[in-house]
Amino acid sequence: MRIYAVLAAAVVVLWGNSTVGAAPKVPEKLVYELSWTGVPVGTATQEISDAGDLRTIVSTARSNDWLSVFFPVEDRIVSSYDRHRAPFPGLARHYRLQTREGNRRRDREIVFEHERGVARFTDHKTGEKANIPIPVDTIDVYGSFYYVRYLPLEVGTSHHLNILDSKRQRLIEVRVLRKEKLKTVLGEVETIVIQPLVYSEGVFEGKGTVHIWLTDDEQRIPVRARTRVTVGSVTATLVDGTFEKKR
């Protein structure tokens, strides 16, 4: 089991210009409980904020006390964007991934140079560097997490997005599967279930079988994400946040 991608994979979705009508909420913080085959193993957070021209997304994952005894996890990913460039959350500028998962540590950085059509990748652990050609609409996985929430999602349709995940630039398909009623921290809500077909690295590294439940309203809050791992499955369940509460 590798801790790092139920949320990372959960965020890889759609690129376009339409919204569902509500203005994106900034600042916002989402807090999730992580469980592995039903057993609590840690917490994850996803937070977005603005400062001047910069929009920043900070994602974290941390193992709880019992798991930390034999498999400590401490992940932090920071993405930044030019917030004045549409569509939301803006034009990707910088991405830094720093993770500790058991004995494995990673420290990777991407600088997006859209004007040149390249992204500069650096692995700070190995010293590896690479310039990666990118299409003009390329975004990182964490920015796409926010973008999808403000698009119209019709059951039975698919969408595609150019994602740069580590050194891999790929066109990702996202399927809109169904609507489903779900008991959540917000109460019983109607949700839209989507499936990004991605093998992203990060909070519980997934196997391409990610499902995400978004509230079927203007906020489109991600209340659950689930992915298969090597053994069993990992679920991220929304437990708290600074989002607008239901009335």
Buried (B, 14 or more C-beta within 10 A) or exposed (E): BBBBBBBBBBBBBBBBEEBBEEEBBBEBBBBBBBBBEEEEBBBBBBBBEBEEEBBBBBBBBBBBEEBBEEBBBBBBBBBBBBBEBEBBBBBBBBBBBBBBBBEEEBBBBBBBEBEEEBBBBBBBEEEEEEEBEBEEEBBBBBBBBBBBBBBEBEEEEEBBBBBBBBEEBBEBBBBBBEEBEBEBBBEEBEBBBBBBBBBBBBBBBBEEBBBBBBBBBBBBBBBBBBBBBEEEBBBBBBEEBEBEEEE
